[in-house]
Amino acid sequence: MQLKYTECPRDSWQGLDKFIPTPQKIAYIQKLIDAGFKDIDMGSFVSPKAVPQLADTEEVLAELKPKKDTNLLAIIANLRGLERALKAKNLKSVGYPFSVNERFQKQNTNKSLVQSWDIVKEMKESSQGELELIVYISMGFGNPYNDAWKPVDTARMVGRLRDLEITKIALADTVGTANAEILESVLKEIEEPQDLGLHLHAKPNNWQEPIEKARAYSISWFEGAFAGIGGCPFADDDLVGNLPTEVLLPFLAKNFDIAIQKDNLQDLADKAAEIALNYS
């Protein structure tokens, strides 16, 4: 079975306090490309006031040298971001964070859920034939606000997106709550869960059981970041981060053929950790 694996330096970098010089970003992402990573979440087209770390996304994209099959992705939060993305060089995909939870959607995109459905419809129409639209269902496994949530809420959102003929959908564990039990409670409510992606967050050494449960549902699209750096500030737990690519990929290699230079994984993890240390 073919693995779709998205490496997410954007998620690693967006919360760092100090600005990473643009040439360093370019050099690091180019290393990922050269190592064989096809899918890379590399930046975002949001307000520089909201995420100053990623204000240079256009410049980074313009200087990269992707391979023919490289899929560079940037996050967008509104139609203005999509307009910028459509003009960017080397970009193939955009990701829209769409929360199950009303409160988080307003915090993250400054839009209500009702407004966001209209935005998603227009994004699909405007990006068609130009960029692939991926919708990330954030707070897909619960929220930290004690707001009401049930697994069927996430399942219904998947169904509604599919009704709009949006085929690229990933469930995002925004705050690191998706243990194996919760993950299964969501996946069993969804028809054809094997078509979904998973962007999970977890504490170190606490990710294997959810991944094994996802494999039981034939999930083959996973996302992570070297050294486990990143995650969501709303997790309220410094130990909750992205799934660590350098250990996750060898784990997935038990089930998938992985066309990535495995001998480079630790070097890339060390470089990711160095960047985070220098600019945090």
Phi, psi and omega in degrees: 000142182277133178267134168253115182235122180256119173272136193237069175298331177303316180291329178290322190269333193298335181264001180287143186286321184263146183285125176283124180305140183307316179301327178292321177297314180300313183297319182292313180296324178296324175299320178297316179299312183295332179280354176105006176288123182269321184251117185226118174275099196251347184187192178207154176248071176239176181300132176301335177291326181283316181225079183299333182301332186250021181294343183259022185302317178301318182293318178298312180303318184296334185263351181285156177238080182287157172279173183301324184261011178286131178246096178272132185238145173229147179276141174232152182240353181198180183289332175296320176297322178295320178301316178296318181297321181295337180266350187284149178277143171071002181274138179242337184219154172233147178241133179247122178279117186235110189275144168292333188260125183301316184298315182290326178298319179292321179293323188274323184235357182062030178226151174281169177295321178300313177297323184293325177298319177295321179296317180299317178301315181290323177300317180298316181293318185284331183270346187303128179084350182247307181225147174277132179263123174247129177255123176262118179275097181278158189056032184290348182233025180117175185221161182271007186261000186063022173285151182300134176204140173227152179307326181295336178297317177293319180298319180295324179294319175302314180298319180293321177295320178295327176298333176275005181065033171269117188259342180257102184228131177236138176271128184249125177270081193299326187240017174073032181263350190279079169285178185300322182293313180293320178303313180295323181298331177277310186298325182287347177273351188253132173288137179051058180295341181296345179275353185270158169261163177230122173246093184261153170241148182199163171286157178306140178062022180235026186248347188293316182297315176299322179294318178297321178294320177298320178296328178296337176260015175065025174294135180228011179238114181232159179224149179195189180209142181302140180065009179067020185284143176108201186118193185251133179297340180283353179294335179057035181205112185297340182276347179277119181218191176290161175291133186284112185304321187294339175252333180292316182297314175300326177295317179290338181296346176293334184245345186229151166277125186244114183269054179232144182292096187293334180287350179266354190298314182291324177298319179292323177296319178297320179293319178298318179294323178296316178299315181297320180293318184287335187239013176275000000 
